[in-house]
Amino acid sequence: MKVESKSRPALKLLEGNEAVAHGVLLCQPDVIAAYPITPMSSVLDHLYHFKADGSLKAEMLAVESEHSSMSALIGASLAGGRTFTATASQGLLFMYEAYADAATLRLPIVMTLATRETNAPQGVTAGDQDAILVKDTGWIQIHVESCQEILDTIIMAYRLAEDPQILLPVSVCYTGFYLSYLSEPVEIPEQEKVDQFLPPLEMNPRIDPETPMTASVYSRGIITTEYRYKHLAAAQRAKARIEEIETEFQQIFGRSYGGQIEEYRSEDADIVLLAMGSCAGTVKVVVDQKRDEGLKVGLIKLRMLSPFPAERLVNALRGKKAVGIIERNVSFGWGCGSVFVELRAAFADLDARIPMVDFIDGLSGSDITMEHIARAISITQSVAEGKPYKKVTWLSLE
């Protein structure tokens, strides 16, 4: 994260879930509907406190399930309202039918996902598997590193989702337990500056009691094909748009996260680690230590997982001797991590050839330790030197 020196309001010590609530409050949604599930439940606690003290004007819907929460927001968004929800893991899977509808209806809903393992065995622990399972539903998916980045990204997510050239829902993903309950200093922007950055939603209602109609009616053939074509085009436009939005955000608030990706000491690096989410902060510490030892290593933090930032990643990695990917998920179809598959596809499409090695770690809430990261760097360096290597290393098992 880049921070410019400007006059600032006082910092507050906030948990990640509380940072979510403050970010939502600043964005002034019209309707909030969510069902509590660990580890995001306290998001709702904080929002209800804001509602009780009068600072939050949104209509709070007490729904009976995650499926109902997204279904309610589909209606509210179709009626022209700014909306918000939050969930995790099994709640996201229960929401899935409506979650997919929200994307293909092109509704600018913003949701936070406290990423968590999915069953079985019982996965009430940190992991990115829930986010990975839904990354191809048509939502824009952004992963963050810190509590400050949670709050800031929520504000930017509304700008991106509501852009007339985008109109897609956005999921802001943060590592459950590691960030949801972590307390960090967080700067809460002034409401006036947020209002300057995020104007009221001006979206023509698609449904109106005065002119009854239905949404998501039966279609086939060329109509559906046109829907998909325009949806994919909008998602690709979002990659450039998020960079423009973040530039404007930095001008107003003095903070920047790199847009689709954040590059850390990678410009002159020989080898690079690619990481996503809260573990990126630990990777930065180890990169600094290895730099002090004379090893030219850097980090690229993947922020936008969907759509995948292929062009920026390939440009950032061009000329590197090797890249190692650290991830808290698995791709059941490929026997490795999902980001590894995405990056390999990006390299093939853009004719870039760089040795790649995958590191799976941190599943089911286990720590991605500094020792594990140092070992990943050592293996990646060995790959860069042309030594034999395995495609996938399970850092906590090997």
C-alpha positions in Angstrom: 0.0 0.0 0.0 1.2 3.5 -0.9 0.4 6.3 1.6 0.9 10.0 0.8 1.5 12.5 3.6 -1.7 14.5 4.1 -3.7 15.9 7.0 -5.6 13.0 8.4 -8.5 12.3 10.8 -7.7 10.3 13.9 -7.1 6.6 13.6 -9.4 4.0 15.3 -8.5 0.5 16.3 -10.9 -1.7 14.4 -11.4 -5.4 13.8 -11.8 -6.4 10.1 -15.5 -6.9 10.5 -15.8 -3.5 12.2 -13.9 -2.0 9.3 -16.5 -3.6 7.0 -19.3 -1.9 8.9 -17.6 1.5 8.8 -17.0 1.2 5.1 -20.6 0.3 4.5 -21.9 3.1 6.7 -19.8 5.6 4.7 -21.3 4.4 1.4 -24.9 4.9 2.7 -26.7 1.9 1.1 -30.5 1.9 0.9 -31.0 -1.8 1.7 -28.9 -4.3 3.7 -29.9 -8.0 3.9 -27.6 -10.6 5.4 -27.7 -13.8 7.5 -25.0 -14.2 10.2 -22.4 -16.9 9.8 -18.9 -17.3 11.3 -16.6 -15.4 10.8 -18.6 -12.4 9.5 -21.4 -12.4 12.0 -20.1 -9.3 13.9 -20.4 -7.3 10.7 -24.1 -7.3 11.3 -23.7 -6.5 15.0 -21.9 -3.3 14.2 -24.3 -2.4 11.4 -27.3 -2.9 13.8 -25.5 -0.6 16.3 -25.2 2.1 13.6 -28.9 1.6 12.8 -29.9 1.9 16.4 -27.9 5.1 17.0 -29.4 6.7 13.8 -26.2 7.0 11.8 -27.2 4.3 9.3 -30.4 5.0 7.4 -30.5 1.8 5.4 -33.5 -0.6 5.6 -32.1 -3.6 7.5 -33.9 -6.9 6.4 -33.8 -9.8 8.9 -33.9 -12.6 6.5 -34.1 -16.4 7.3 -31.2 -17.5 5.1 -28.4 -16.4 2.8 -30.5 -17.4 -0.3 -33.2 -15.0 0.9 -30.7 -12.2 1.6 -29.4 -12.2 -2.0 -32.9 -12.6 -3.4 -34.1 -9.6 -1.4 -31.1 -7.5 -2.7 -31.8 -8.5 -6.3 -35.3 -7.0 -5.9 -33.9 -3.9 -4.1 -31.2 -3.4 -6.8 -33.7 -3.9 -9.6 -35.7 -1.1 -8.0 -32.7 1.2 -8.1 -31.3 0.9 -4.6 -27.8 0.7 -3.4 -27.4 -2.6 -1.5 -25.0 -4.6 0.7 -24.7 -8.1 2.1 -22.0 -10.3 3.7 -21.4 -14.0 4.1 -18.9 -16.8 4.2 -18.3 -20.4 3.2 -21.5 -22.6 3.6 -23.6 -19.4 3.6 -22.2 -18.5 0.2 -22.9 -22.0 -1.1 -26.5 -21.7 0.2 -26.7 -18.3 -1.6 -25.3 -19.7 -4.8 -28.5 -19.7 -7.0 -29.3 -16.1 -6.2 -25.6 -15.1 -6.2 -25.3 -16.2 -9.9 -28.6 -14.5 -10.8 -27.3 -11.2 -9.3 -24.3 -11.3 -11.7 -26.1 -12.2 -14.9 -28.8 -9.6 -14.1 -25.9 -7.1 -14.1 -26.8 -5.7 -10.7 -24.3 -3.4 -8.8 -24.5 -5.2 -5.5 -21.5 -5.1 -3.1 -20.8 -8.0 -0.8 -18.0 -8.8 1.6 -16.8 -12.4 1.9 -14.9 -13.4 5.0 -13.2 -16.3 3.2 -13.4 -19.7 4.9 -12.9 -23.4 4.2 -15.9 -25.3 2.9 -17.0 -28.8 4.1 -15.9 -31.5 4.6 -14.4 -32.0 7.2 -16.2 -29.1 9.0 -14.4 -26.0 7.8 -15.1 -23.3 10.3 -11.6 -22.0 9.7 -9.7 -19.7 7.4 -9.2 -20.5 3.7 -10.0 -19.1 0.2 -11.9 -22.2 -1.0 -15.3 -20.5 -0.9 -14.1 -17.6 -3.0 -12.5 -20.0 -5.5 -15.6 -22.0 -5.9 -17.6 -19.0 -7.2 -15.0 -17.0 -9.1 -16.5 -17.8 -12.5 -20.1 -16.8 -11.7 -19.7 -13.3 -13.2 -19.0 -11.3 -10.1 -15.9 -9.1 -9.8 -13.8 -10.5 -7.0 -11.2 -8.4 -5.1 -9.0 -9.8 -2.3 -7.4 -7.5 0.3 -4.6 -7.7 2.8 -5.4 -5.4 5.8 -8.3 -3.9 7.7 -7.6 -0.5 6.2 -7.7 -2.1 2.7 -11.1 -3.7 3.6 -12.7 -0.3 4.3 -11.1 1.5 1.4 -11.9 -1.3 -1.1 -15.6 -1.3 -0.1 -15.8 2.4 -1.1 -14.0 1.7 -4.4 -16.2 -1.4 -5.0 -19.3 0.7 -5.1 -17.8 3.1 -7.6 -16.8 0.2 -9.8 -20.0 -1.8 -9.5 -22.2 1.3 -10.2 -20.2 2.6 -13.1 -22.6 2.7 -16.1 -20.0 1.0 -18.3 -19.6 -1.9 -15.7 -22.8 -2.6 -13.8 -21.6 -5.8 -12.2 -21.7 -7.0 -8.6 -18.4 -6.9 -6.6 -17.3 -9.2 -3.8 -14.6 -7.8 -1.5 -12.8 -10.8 0.0 -10.8 -10.8 3.2 -9.2 -13.8 5.0 -11.7 -15.0 7.7 -10.4 -15.1 11.2 -7.0 -13.6 10.3 -8.6 -10.3 9.3 -12.2 -10.6 10.5 -11.1 -10.6 14.1 -7.7 -8.8 13.7 -7.5 -5.4 15.3 -5.5 -2.8 13.3 -5.3 1.0 13.2 -7.8 2.1 10.5 -8.3 5.6 9.2 -12.0 6.3 8.7 -12.4 8.9 6.0 -14.6 11.9 6.4 -18.2 11.5 5.1 -17.8 14.6 3.0 -14.9 13.2 1.1 -16.6 9.9 0.6 -19.6 11.7 -0.8 -17.3 13.5 -3.2 -15.8 10.3 -4.3 -19.0 8.2 -4.3 -22.1 10.2 -5.5 -25.6 8.9 -5.0 -26.6 5.9 -7.2 -28.3 7.1 -10.3 -29.7 3.9 -11.8 -33.0 3.8 -13.6 -35.2 1.3 -11.8 -35.9 -1.8 -13.9 -39.0 -2.6 -11.9 -41.7 -0.3 -10.8 -45.1 -1.0 -9.2 -46.6 1.5 -11.6 -45.4 -0.5 -14.6 -45.4 -4.2 -13.6 -42.8 -6.4 -15.3 -40.7 -9.5 -14.6 -36.9 -9.9 -14.5 -34.8 -12.8 -15.6 -37.5 -14.2 -17.9 -37.0 -17.2 -20.1 -34.6 -16.7 -23.0 -32.7 -18.8 -25.5 -30.3 -18.6 -28.3 -29.1 -15.2 -29.5 -30.5 -13.2 -26.6 -28.6 -15.2 -24.0 -25.5 -15.1 -26.2 -25.7 -11.3 -26.4 -26.1 -11.1 -22.6 -23.0 -13.2 -22.1 -21.0 -11.3 -24.7 -21.8 -7.9 -23.0 -21.2 -9.3 -19.5 -17.7 -10.5 -20.4 -16.9 -7.2 -22.2 -18.0 -5.3 -19.1 -15.8 -7.5 -16.8 -12.8 -6.8 -19.1 -13.5 -3.1 -18.9 -13.5 -3.3 -15.1 -9.7 -4.1 -15.2 -8.8 -0.7 -16.5 -11.6 1.0 -14.6 -10.4 -0.1 -11.2 -7.0 1.4 -11.9 -8.7 4.8 -12.8 -10.9 4.6 -9.7 -8.0 3.9 -7.5 -6.0 6.8 -8.9 -8.9 9.1 -8.0 -9.1 7.5 -4.6 -5.5 8.2 -3.9 -5.9 11.8 -4.9 -8.6 12.3 -2.4 -7.6 10.0 0.5 -3.9 9.5 0.0 -3.9 5.7 -0.2 -3.3 3.3 -3.1 -3.1 -0.4 -3.4 -2.0 -0.9 -7.0 -5.3 -1.5 -8.7 -5.5 -5.1 -10.0 -2.2 -6.1 -8.5 0.3 -4.6 -6.0 4.0 -4.8 -6.9 6.4 -4.9 -3.9 10.1 -4.8 -4.6 9.5 -6.7 -7.8 10.7 -4.4 -10.5 14.4 -5.5 -10.3 13.7 -8.9 -8.8 15.1 -12.1 -10.4 12.4 -14.2 -8.7 8.9 -13.3 -7.5 6.3 -14.7 -5.2 2.7 -14.2 -6.0 0.3 -14.2 -3.0 -3.3 -13.1 -2.3 -5.0 -11.9 0.9 -3.7 -11.3 4.4 -0.6 -13.5 4.0 0.9 -10.9 1.6 1.9 -8.8 4.6 4.0 -11.7 6.0 5.5 -12.3 2.6 6.6 -8.6 2.5 8.5 -9.1 5.8 10.3 -12.2 4.4 11.1 -10.4 1.1 12.7 -7.6 3.1 14.8 -10.1 5.0 16.0 -11.9 1.9 16.8 -8.6 0.2 19.0 -7.7 3.2 20.7 -11.0 2.5 21.4 -10.0 -1.1 18.7 -12.1 -2.8 16.8 -10.2 -5.5 13.2 -11.4 -4.7 10.0 -9.5 -4.9 6.2 -9.9 -4.3 3.2 -9.4 -6.4 0.0 -9.3 -4.5 -3.0 -10.4 -6.5 -5.9 -8.2 -5.7 -8.4 -8.8 -8.6 -8.9 -12.5 -9.0 -11.9 -12.2 -11.4 -11.6 -11.0 -14.0 -8.1 -12.2 -14.0 -5.5 -9.4 -14.5 -3.5 -11.4 -17.1 -2.0 -8.4 -18.9 -0.7 -6.7 -15.8 0.7 -9.9 -14.4 2.5 -10.9 -17.5 4.0 -7.4 -17.8 5.1 -7.4 -14.2 6.6 -10.9 -14.5 8.2 -10.6 -17.9 11.9 -11.3 -17.7 11.8 -12.9 -14.2 13.7 -16.2 -13.8 11.0 -18.0 -11.8 7.7 -17.3 -10.0 6.3 -19.1 -7.0 2.6 -18.9 -6.1 1.4 -19.2 -2.5 -2.3 -20.0 -2.1 -4.9 -21.1 0.5 -7.0 -23.2 -1.9 -6.9 -26.2 -4.2 -8.1 -26.8 -7.7 -9.6 -30.2 -7.5 -9.5 -30.7 -11.3 -5.8 -29.9 -11.7 -4.2 -31.1 -8.4 -2.7 -27.7 -7.6 -3.9 -24.3 -6.6 -6.4 -22.3 -8.6 -4.3 -19.2 -9.1 -1.5 -21.4 -10.5 -3.9 -22.6 -13.2 -5.0 -19.0 -14.0 -1.5 -17.7 -14.2 -0.3 -20.6 -16.4 -3.2 -19.9 -18.8 -2.3 -16.2 -18.8 1.3 -17.0 -19.8 0.2 -19.3 -22.6 -2.2 -16.8 -24.0 0.3 -13.9 -24.0 3.3 -16.1 -25.1 5.3 -15.6 -21.9 7.4 -18.5 -20.7 8.6 -18.4 -17.1 9.2 -21.4 -14.8 6.4 -21.6 -12.2 6.1 -23.6 -9.0 3.0 -23.8 -6.8 2.9 -23.7 -2.9 -0.3 -24.8 -1.1 -0.4 -23.7 2.5 -2.6 -22.2 5.1 -5.6 -24.5 4.6 -8.1 -24.9 7.4 -6.8 -22.0 9.3 -3.2 -23.1 9.6 -0.5 -20.4 9.5 1.4 -19.4 6.5 4.6 -18.9 8.5 7.7 -16.9 7.8 9.6 -20.2 7.7 7.2 -21.6 5.1 7.6 -18.4 3.0 11.4 -18.6 3.3 11.3 -22.2 2.1 9.1 -21.2 -0.9 11.6 -18.5 -1.8 14.4 -21.0 -1.6 12.6 -23.5 -3.8 11.7 -20.8 -6.3 15.4 -19.7 -6.4 16.4 -23.3 -7.1 13.9 -23.4 -10.0 15.4 -20.2 -11.4 18.8 -21.9 -11.3 17.5 -24.6 -13.5 17.4 -27.4 -10.9 14.7 -30.1 -11.0 11.5 -29.3 -9.2 8.0 -30.5 -8.5 5.0 -28.5 -9.9 3.3 -28.4 -6.4 4.8 -28.3 -2.9 2.5 -28.6 0.1 4.5 -26.4 2.5 2.9 -27.7 5.7 3.2 -31.4 4.8 6.6 -31.6 3.2 
